[in-house]
Structure formats: structure tokens, C-alpha cells
């Protein structure tokens, strides 16, 4: 197994800060969800036509990968669907150019389940899967909102019926919002899981409080054990949601702790 961090956790860092930290701490990759003030990654200067080759060479030189581009393509949003389809297409194009295998899309907006037309999401995934297949990129739907219900996710992915569409397993949401055991979620989704988001939390006075790894009650050790038993060799990516919660601990502390904690389990 490999480890990465999402850039969601370090909104104040420069690209150079991200690379240096990842290399020094011993991460294998960086999951890109915005760089600095630019959340729309295809517009980030590091991936402009004149810079993209240099960016790739630098990553190769220091031994880092970009395993996933994490978009904000909301495939449930009927009022703005053309905008979101275009975003997914832009991310697929960029992923193909830089050799990134996965692009995250969303079937629901928020971690808590909302009102979603699942058939509409399935239809949009089918459309996008054609381009994804041509570019040798895989779209990953996150276990988020209604799709944190692993049975609903499985049914949707089976309806799409494309090798170019899989699952990003955010281990937190099925536990917190559907009270699923890790074993149940994995049993339902194991053949589709390509990338994993890890985060820990506690519920305090009815509210979720995100915690550094091992300081909450998400069964991280059981998750890693289960993955090892099933020969998972992909990424465990820390999604520290500091961009949306600025009072969370600073990324330099959290990323270092995560790397040490996860390596001890792996």
C-alpha cells in the first residue's frame, strides 16, 4: 500500500511546499484538490502547456506520483450539468496528459445524504465513461452522501457497467452516516474500489469532530488489516479537510503524524 495526502489539507501551501513535505516525510504521492487559491486544477499554472513537462519531470526526479485528481464535478446537479460535465472532461484530459489514473467525481454534494436522482448520475457517468476509456483514465465516484450507502453505490456502479468507472472509498462516511461496518462496506464494494480516503473523527454532542489519525474512533487499524488481507496495493490518502475547517490542526503536524502512523500499520 502507498500513502498520499490531499491538498485540501494544506490550502496555504505553495506547490513547492507540498513537494518538499511529501518527499521529506516519505509520502508516495499527492492527491490534487486545488493548489493555493486555484481549486480548478486544469487552470493551475503547474499544468499550463508551458509548464506541464517541467512539473512531470520534477515529480519523477523526486519520486512522487499524482495518483488522483479530485474534481468538484457534481453529476447530480441538473441545473448546472453542462458546467459539471465540462469540468469532468477537463480533468480527464489533464489526467491523461500527466499520467494520473483516476479522477474523482461526486454523485452527491455533502457527506450527509441529500435528495439525488441516482438515474441522472448514472446517465452522466455513462456519457463520461466513453472519454475516460479513450484516455485510459478511470472516473471514481466517492462514497459521499447517498452514495455512502454501499448498497446504493454498488447498484449505481453496476448500472453504469463500465470498466472506466469505479469507487473512491471514503472510509469515514459509510460508518458515520449509514452505520455500516467496515466489513459490510468492503464486501459490497471491494471489486470496484480503486482509491481510498482516510480520516478519523469523534462524535461530540451530536457533531462530528475531525481528529488526527488514531485519536478518533474510526477503526483505522481494522481497515488496514482488512486491506492487507485482501492484497490491496493502492493508495490510502489522508483527506484532512482544513480548506473547509480552518480551525483544524496545521498540515505540517498532521501529515507527519499520518505518515508515521500509517507506515506502522502497513
ABEGO torsion letter per residue (X at the ends): XBBBBBAAABAABBAAAAAAAAAAAGBABBBBBEBEABABAAABAAABAAAAAAAAAAAAAAGBBBABBBBABBAABAAAAAAAAAAAAAAAAAAAAAGBABBBBBABABABBBBBBAAAAAAAAAAAAAAAAAAGBBBBBBBBEAAABAAAAAAAAAAAGBAABBBBBBAAAAAAAAGBBAAAAAAAAAAABABBBBBBBBBBGGBBBBBBBGABABBAAAAAAAAAAAGBABBBBBBBAAAABAABBBAAAAAAAAAAAAAAAX
